[in-house]
């Protein structure tokens, strides 16, 4: 993956990143209602591709050498980079969908996690929905910190702090993957700087107008140790623990922050943290 030297975009470049973010959001909108028992992960992939191309975009995952799909579909103990195929979703599955779109050479990247209903196993569903809820909450905690941060690595501190606190409330210690982290985003889907989902000693780069990053906590119910499946893509927990992955692309500009991959700019997700996103002018 190639990193660009200058991590800060101009105001004009930030405006160009709005549409690929919205196209990415539309792709996940198309997939979300299809995540149910009896549907294959390849069907989810087709729905995302259709949504992206209908809006004039291109699936940027397909631009990654060796990858031939629009989304990554990771189920149960698969954390990230799951390849869509003939796997049929079953009741109780926890499914993470990661998608991205390129539009006029600019990129968006986002991920959601959904639990397939299973009336016969309410406790299992509750546990997995709890994992997803805490992971998503940690994402918004990180985005909220970005709005006030002086240095980027404050984001990881906020994410870890949220997961630890919520874990204590429910009596469970969750794991935060350290081998896979967030990233800058712009003309390339993966750019500098690295975005940690956990505390590190370094401060990281300054948070100032022009910074655009993809924040993506990956949280597991057990050990953070993983291995890559024989397909050479899918990352799986070694202990069979369940996994959740949430992600948004976020821009910092002179007036505040804007979540590029959320239709409302992140207003609903940030409201509990007292942060109001400001649209990119």
C-alpha positions in Angstrom: 0.0 0.0 0.0 1.4 3.4 -1.0 1.4 6.3 1.4 1.3 9.9 0.3 3.8 12.4 1.8 1.4 15.2 2.7 -1.4 14.0 5.0 -3.4 17.2 4.8 -5.8 18.0 2.0 -6.8 21.4 0.7 -10.4 22.7 1.2 -11.1 22.0 -2.5 -9.8 18.4 -2.1 -12.0 17.9 1.0 -15.1 18.9 -1.1 -14.1 16.2 -3.7 -14.2 13.6 -1.0 -17.8 14.1 -0.1 -19.3 12.2 -3.0 -17.2 9.0 -2.7 -18.1 9.0 1.0 -21.8 9.2 0.2 -21.5 6.5 -2.5 -19.8 4.2 0.1 -22.7 4.9 2.5 -25.2 4.0 -0.2 -23.5 0.7 -0.8 -23.8 -0.3 2.8 -27.4 0.9 2.8 -28.1 -1.5 0.0 -26.4 -4.4 1.8 -27.8 -3.9 5.3 -31.4 -5.1 4.7 -30.1 -8.2 2.9 -28.1 -9.5 5.8 -30.5 -12.3 6.8 -30.6 -16.0 7.0 -30.5 -17.8 3.6 -28.6 -15.0 1.8 -25.1 -15.7 0.5 -22.2 -13.3 1.0 -21.8 -13.1 -2.7 -25.3 -11.7 -3.0 -24.3 -8.9 -0.5 -21.3 -8.2 -2.7 -23.4 -7.9 -5.8 -25.8 -5.4 -4.1 -23.0 -3.2 -3.0 -21.4 -3.2 -6.4 -24.7 -2.3 -8.1 -25.2 0.6 -5.7 -21.8 2.0 -6.3 -21.9 1.8 -10.1 -25.4 3.3 -10.2 -24.0 6.4 -8.7 -21.1 6.6 -11.1 -18.5 5.2 -8.7 -16.1 2.3 -8.8 -15.5 -0.3 -6.1 -12.1 0.6 -4.8 -11.5 -2.8 -3.2 -11.4 -4.2 -6.7 -8.4 -1.9 -7.3 -6.4 -3.8 -4.6 -4.1 -6.2 -6.4 -5.5 -9.8 -6.1 -8.9 -8.8 -4.7 -11.9 -9.2 -7.0 -14.9 -8.1 -5.0 -16.7 -5.0 -3.8 -16.9 -5.8 -0.1 -15.2 -7.8 2.5 -17.8 -10.0 4.2 -16.5 -11.4 7.5 -18.7 -13.8 9.5 -18.5 -14.9 13.2 -14.8 -15.5 14.0 -13.6 -13.8 10.8 -12.6 -10.3 11.8 -11.8 -8.6 8.5 -11.0 -9.2 4.8 -13.5 -12.0 4.4 -14.0 -12.9 0.7 -17.6 -13.0 -0.5 -18.7 -16.3 -1.9 -21.2 -19.1 -1.6 -21.4 -19.1 2.2 -25.1 -18.9 3.2 -25.8 -16.7 6.3 -27.4 -18.6 9.2 -29.5 -17.4 12.2 -27.3 -15.9 14.8 -24.4 -15.1 12.5 -22.5 -11.8 13.2 -21.6 -10.3 9.9 -19.2 -7.4 9.2 -19.3 -5.8 5.8 -16.5 -3.5 4.8 -17.0 -1.4 1.6 -15.4 1.4 -0.3 -16.0 3.5 -3.4 -13.8 5.6 -5.7 -15.3 8.5 -7.5 -13.3 10.9 -9.7 -10.0 9.5 -8.2 -11.1 10.1 -4.5 -12.0 7.4 -2.0 -14.5 6.5 0.7 -14.2 3.5 3.2 -16.7 2.3 5.8 -17.8 -0.8 7.6 -20.8 -2.1 9.6 -21.7 -5.1 11.6 -25.1 -6.8 11.7 -26.3 -9.8 13.7 -28.7 -12.1 11.9 -31.8 -12.7 14.0 -32.2 -16.1 15.7 -35.4 -16.3 17.9 -34.3 -19.8 19.1 -31.1 -18.4 20.7 -31.9 -15.0 22.2 -28.9 -15.0 24.6 -26.4 -15.7 21.8 -28.0 -12.9 19.7 -27.8 -10.5 22.7 -24.1 -11.2 23.3 -23.2 -10.6 19.7 -25.4 -7.5 19.4 -23.7 -6.2 22.5 -20.3 -6.8 20.9 -21.4 -4.9 17.8 -23.0 -2.1 19.9 -19.8 -1.6 21.9 -17.6 -1.6 18.8 -19.8 1.0 17.1 -19.9 3.1 20.2 -16.1 3.0 20.4 -16.0 4.2 16.8 -18.1 7.2 17.7 -16.1 7.9 20.8 -13.0 8.0 18.7 -14.6 10.4 16.1 -15.9 12.6 19.0 -12.4 12.8 20.4 -11.0 13.7 16.9 -13.3 16.8 17.0 -11.4 18.1 20.0 -8.0 16.5 19.8 -4.7 18.2 19.3 -2.9 15.0 18.3 -4.3 12.1 16.3 -3.4 9.3 18.7 -5.9 10.7 21.2 -8.4 8.9 19.1 -7.0 5.5 20.1 -7.1 6.5 23.7 -10.8 7.3 23.4 -11.6 4.1 21.6 -9.9 1.9 24.1 -11.3 3.8 27.1 -14.8 3.4 25.7 -14.4 -0.4 25.2 -12.9 -0.9 28.6 -15.7 1.1 30.4 -18.5 -0.6 28.5 -16.9 -4.0 29.0 -16.8 -3.4 32.8 -20.5 -2.5 32.7 -21.5 -5.8 31.1 -18.8 -7.9 32.9 -16.8 -8.8 29.9 -13.2 -8.0 28.8 -13.1 -7.4 25.1 -10.0 -7.5 22.9 -9.0 -4.8 20.4 -7.0 -6.0 17.5 -3.5 -4.4 17.3 -2.3 -6.0 14.0 -5.0 -4.2 12.0 -5.6 -0.5 12.3 -7.2 2.5 10.6 -5.5 4.8 8.1 -5.5 8.0 6.2 -7.6 8.2 3.0 -7.8 10.4 -0.1 -6.7 9.7 -3.6 -5.5 6.3 -2.3 -7.8 4.2 -0.1 -4.9 3.6 2.3 -2.7 6.5 3.0 -0.7 7.8 6.0 -1.1 8.4 8.8 -1.8 5.2 10.7 -4.8 5.4 13.0 -4.5 3.3 16.1 -7.6 1.9 17.9 -5.8 1.7 21.2 -3.4 3.7 23.4 0.1 4.3 22.2 3.0 6.4 23.7 3.5 8.5 20.6 1.3 11.6 20.1 0.9 11.2 16.3 0.5 14.0 13.8 -1.4 17.2 14.6 -5.1 17.2 14.1 -5.7 20.2 11.9 -7.8 21.2 8.8 -7.2 18.8 5.9 -6.7 15.6 7.9 -8.9 12.8 6.5 -8.8 9.4 8.2 -10.6 6.1 8.3 -11.2 5.1 11.9 -12.0 1.4 12.2 -12.0 -0.5 15.5 -12.0 -4.3 15.3 -13.1 -5.8 18.5 -13.3 -9.5 19.6 -14.9 -11.4 22.5 -11.6 -13.2 23.4 -8.0 -13.2 22.4 -6.7 -10.7 19.8 -4.4 -13.4 18.3 -5.4 -14.1 14.7 -4.3 -16.0 11.6 -4.9 -15.5 7.9 -7.0 -18.3 6.3 -5.7 -20.4 3.4 -7.5 -18.0 1.0 -4.7 -15.6 1.9 -7.2 -12.8 2.9 -9.6 -13.7 5.7 -8.3 -12.8 9.2 -9.7 -15.2 11.8 -9.5 -15.3 15.6 -7.3 -18.1 16.8 -9.6 -19.0 19.7 -12.8 -18.9 17.7 -14.0 -15.7 19.4 -16.6 -13.6 17.7 -15.6 -10.3 16.0 -17.1 -6.9 15.1 -15.8 -4.2 12.8 -17.1 -0.7 12.4 -15.6 2.1 10.3 -16.1 5.6 9.0 -14.1 8.0 6.9 -13.9 11.4 8.7 -12.6 14.8 7.5 -11.3 17.6 9.7 -11.8 21.1 8.2 -11.5 24.7 9.4 -15.0 24.7 11.0 -15.0 21.3 12.6 -15.4 17.6 11.5 -17.6 15.8 9.0 -18.2 12.1 8.7 -17.9 11.6 5.0 -19.5 8.1 5.0 -22.6 9.0 7.0 -25.5 10.7 5.3 -26.0 13.1 8.2 -22.3 13.8 8.6 -22.3 11.8 11.8 -24.9 13.9 13.7 -26.8 11.0 15.2 -23.7 9.0 16.3 -22.0 12.1 17.7 -25.0 13.5 19.6 -24.5 11.4 22.7 -20.9 12.9 23.0 -22.1 16.4 22.6 -20.4 16.9 19.3 -22.1 18.6 16.3 -20.6 17.9 12.9 -20.2 20.8 10.5 -20.7 20.3 6.8 -17.8 20.9 4.5 -18.4 24.3 2.8 
